[in-house]
Amino acid sequence: MELQLSRVDYTVAGVTNKNCMRLLPPSTSKEPQKVAIADSEGILQLFSVRRDDIQIHFKTLPGPPITSLKVAGASGTANDKIFIAAGNEVKGYTKKGKLFLVFDSGMTETINSMFVLGNELFLCGRHVYNHYRDCKDVGSYLCGDTIVDVIAFYMTKTRRLTSLIACEGRMIRVLEHARVTLSMEVESSPTVLHIYEDDDSRTVLFGTVDGKVGILDVESLGGFQRWLILNDKNLCPILCIHSYNMAGNGDKNLILGRQDGNIEIYYVNVHDEMDASHIIFLENCNESITSLQCGIVASQGYDEVLAVTYSGRIFGLTTQVTDANFDGSTGSYVFSNDASNKIAKLKTDVEELQAQVRKERERYQEATLNSNFMELSAISLIPVNSTFVLDRKTATYLLILEAPTAIDNILIECNSQVDLLDVEKNTAVVSYSLDTHSKAKPHLLATYRCQINTSRIELKIQTSEGEKGVLQAYVSPVLQPKCSRLLQFDIKALSLHYRVNEYTDLDRPYSQLKLKGTFTLAEIHNWISQCLPEVPEKPQIDSSLFFQSSILGTILICAYKKGEADFKSDNIMTLCVLKEALSVEATKRKAKIEINLEINDDCINHVLKIIEPQLLEHKSFLKDRELYQALHELEIGEEEIRKYLSDKYRTILKKGNELNEHFNRYPNYLNRLYDSIIKLFSSHNKLKGTQPGRQKIDQLQANLENYSFANIVTLFRPELIKENLN
């Protein structure tokens, strides 16, 4: 790496939320800065680091969880005022700890994100955006999507105040006077917004749920411009972004904090597309990075990246060399008397705390064994940070579970057909078992036994469409008394579909499913949300939703209103699954509906043509991998032996790593494509009123393995043979 930084641990706070740490500006240049941090226990504290000691300037009492922290100031003054959002209130503190503002926003939702610009205050809940000026309501906007972040700035040319909100539905909206002036569609769901200021220019950046960073053209209302950072190797969500000149060359670098614990520093050029971004530093801390800032914290004149993890650990990555006390001749560290005394004092404090914990634990055990002990042991709610998102490239779900303390084991249970895949970062030991006592046996019952000090785990889950279910995760941390936290994740009937904002390809052949009945708009919207992921919580008057299959690339268009719904798709299997799922939901609510399905047989040829390139590609990879394994078993590694091989075999040996990476990323993908075609065959026959026998299924499987497009189409549409004969 081009940049060398050393880690320094400072202190530990409570469990933190996103963007709950800020650095206050220094009073003079190159002076150490003060750190403001807020946690989910409602505690705000301001501290600084002097001679390796933490000096706390003020600390508030516990209260409601703090969801956002910002520093700001009046126009033309330093940004040394601290603002926190908790519940639906905003409080302001000076750097000396004086409370100067308590503002009740009157919002019905909890404030999730906040931005302060001079006397302008922007607050966002899940769906509500509010704008205040001098604590007076200026305007509000109700968003159908879930809002994840908000920023605001003055336009360079017009000097008009503009705000941006990032929404989960792959949309970033530009607002002026609480009215949407531009909706910018992006490929992936945004997670964070950032204003990159360099010299006299301003650029709006955004991070995504699949680990990319994009540039927005807001000034000229051009929408999405281009991707600044494309990292195919790390698809973990970006939680925080900061820009700072860490390399010391006069240009600002981009610093990213990811959910997998990676802190990455990039060289970027936002103005020149030909100047590619590249990474200059990488550090992993094995915990989610909830917030990071850059500045001078501990040592005067030394820049550093200050980061906070989900569990509240605060540490810095400094440009100062921290191993200056290392004696190379003896292979040990040489400390001054002050440093040695501090280390001895810390060891004494740790021993005292351990003795106190042992004493309290023994006291609790004795109390629970006492027959006169009538009180119940109180178990506090264990906070577990969880993410369950679809990786569109591999058509698998990534489940991330993280606790503020070490995890002992995790029990995974699911009542639908899912498979657990190996994850390279996962060091836990997995064991599968069957529930012999349950009449309705779950399709999956697995236990992950975590290694020591594991607080975060990643799981890859492979689902199949056609059956909905619930995935349950029982997270058991290393705590006394023993307890567990239950988390539930819905697996939709069409779980491998993802939402797109619009689709204009009208050249595809479509089959159509029409519903008419006595249902309301809210009811049909709820039924669709039970079948498909990423459906907005609130319906519009005339709703239209667009979805695309991550494994096949087929399209589903949903248009619905009160008493009527129209579904179009180029995949008959999608409509068949949708028809069954909607029928079940309507039967549950005793709603009368009429279902009309119009099948376009041209959809069969169309879907098979879409799958064909993927099918041939993965078959070729599988064949090359089998040859590579055979050659590898023969131990053909020496150059003298390789020169007698044909060019084909030498090429296969050279791309051995590429083949292994491909199959690690796409395990059983060819079988999943086979399964999709077989399900399409069964759905097509079912809608035609026939049931394909086992012989037909075996015949289709044979044609897939020895691929023949003509034979497969003939099996799907035997009437074409009769037409040709006539």
Helices and strands as residue ranges (DSSP letters): E 6-12, E 21-23, E 35-38, E 44-50, E 53-59, E 66-72, E 81-86, E 89-93, E 99-104, E 113-117, E 120-124, E 128-133, E 136-142, E 147-154, E 161-167, E 171-176, E 179-185, E 190-198, E 201-208, E 213-217, E 223-229, E 238-244, E 253-258, E 262-267, E 278-284, E 289-295, E 304-309, E 313-318, E 326-327, E 332-333, H 337-369, E 385-391, E 396-402, E 407-414, E 418-421, E 429-432, E 444-449, E 456-463, E 469-477, E 485-491, E 497-500, E 511-517, H 521-531, E 543-549, E 555-561, E 564-569, H 572-588, E 593-598, H 602-633, H 639-642, H 647-654, H 656-665, H 669-687, H 694-705, H 709-716, H 719-725
